Amino acid sequence: MPSKPINDPSALFPFHHKLVTYRAFEQMVLGVSTRRYARSLEPLPEEVAVHGLSKSAVSERFVVGTQRRLAELMRRDLSGLELVALMIDGVHFAEHVVLAAVGIDRRGKKHPLGLREGATENAAACTALLVDLIERGLNPNSAILVVIDGAKALRKAVLEVFGERALLHRCHAHKKRNVAEALPQRMRASVHSAMNQAYATGDPKRARRLLENLARRLESDHPGAAASLREGLEETLTVMRLGLPENLERVLSSTNLIENLFSRVREVARRVKRWQGGTMILRWTAAGVLEAERHFRRVASYRALPKLIAALRAHDAAIRRQRGVDNRKQAA
């Protein structure tokens, strides 16, 4: 059968149909509402039939598009990544929390690794996220810096999955926030400033001394804030002990990288009036994360990452030496 001539308008429809499907997703990610989608397209010749531009049709296509993006993210093969740092944080959407994992490779590139609906206080959700990363190829047998928001359940999950290979660091931003929440408003700024000064010293011994002195000053009138400051204090100094340049230390000392990533997710989802369950949140989150990934830059001071790599190798070597000592003791 001879093909239709190029100037036959009906020959354009299959292409136009696919274009509408693609644009329905892209335009909504960029903030165009379903009501205004048809107006956002360039006008087509009158003789070309236009289908699938109703609000419901565009919404359905967006659901399909976000389902694909979520599947794409959650099926990524991680075996080729040489990660030096793993950041995990929980971000709130209405009554739900999305656990997010982002990796940094040896060249300073950032990689969204996975999502999980469930709070960082939920040990099962935390463990499931980490196990999924390993099942998709993340290497658990090499030392890695793991930066977490400070939740005890997440800490437990990291240690159960990675064991002694994890150099565990508690996020400075979350620590300051937790301490502030246990204080009256009038004291928050001064305590926040004192903690900033301690973490800016670059000297873990001095920083510990300053933070412990602060806890003692708070203990009498605000024991809850003092206890919050002392809880996991040593793990807020992990990155400082590595002797990294100031800019790189700042990047790795908090999970702000994930917070910044989710600012793009919130921008994408700003038109959502009502979340209809965790699956919808995960779909929109995946769409926003993958859109943000297109604009990722390498982390600040990435050229200094060989210092972190050397510290991780030294940690692996120390583990091997200790295991050798233990094996000799058992054999004796």
FENQUIRA-V289474 format. One record per helix or strand. SS is the DSSP state (A for helix, B for strand). FROM is the first residue (numbers start at 1). LEN is the number of residues. If there is no record, write none. Layout:
ss = [SS	SS]
from = [FROM	FROM]
len = [LEN	LEN]
This chain:
ss = [A	A	A	B	B	B	A	B	A	B	A	A	A	A	A	A	A	A	A	A]
from = [9	37	55	83	96	110	123	144	152	166	172	185	204	223	233	238	246	256	278	302]
len = [21	4	20	11	10	8	13	5	14	5	10	15	16	8	4	4	7	13	16	30]
